[in-house]
């Protein structure tokens, strides 16, 4: 969870605060959902309390061409990678930051690529063209982003609590190993400050252990003319009879 989201939590108990944030920053109409290896377009999404009291799920309605999808997903099992939502057990959040002044330029006609530092896309095209020495009518320019993966304290705790609360229903990874008649309690609610401290501690330990898990990724490519270095806007196709 990025800094501006994490520190926006100001409720008494972090679980309630986390749910409020996921209502705001969770899946929205028009977002892409990767589910069962296919991409779906989200039409509706809202939060409901799950069968295990105290836990919450996303109820999602999505479409793929002429097909429909209705699915219920635990909120802690949803991860936004910046371009789509992924469903799965992934106890990390991704922090995506644009690398200012750094662009990836592609010559689609000769399959040449070049990373360049420039104040904007137009200057990036001008610099790349001198390197490529090609007569291509346009080049593709991608912004470059730095992605960092950090453990998510709220996901870790939520997934553990959900596994424990699912035992009476015969579900979850702990359903066979919690069978003594003595009850097992879930983690008691903590304050937002407690969660923030836990998050900071786990991030610091993770960074010390791994040295930081980061990588570069590309944004959407946009066409820029090699004549005037301006963006090429594609006109939408329309039916002449309309």
Secondary structure, 3 states (H helix, E strand, C coil): CCHHHHCCCCCCEHHHHHHHHHHHHCCCCCCEEEECCEEEEEEEEEEEECCCCCCEEEEEEEEECCEEEEEEEEHHHEEECCCCEEECCCCEEEEEEEEEEEEEEEECCCCEEEEEECCCHHHHHHHHHHHHCCCCCEEEEEEEEEEEEEECHHHHHHHHHHHHHCHHHCCCCCCCCCCCCCCCCCCCCCEHHHHHHHHHHHHHHHHHHHCCCEEEEECCCEEEECCCCCECCCCCCCCCCC
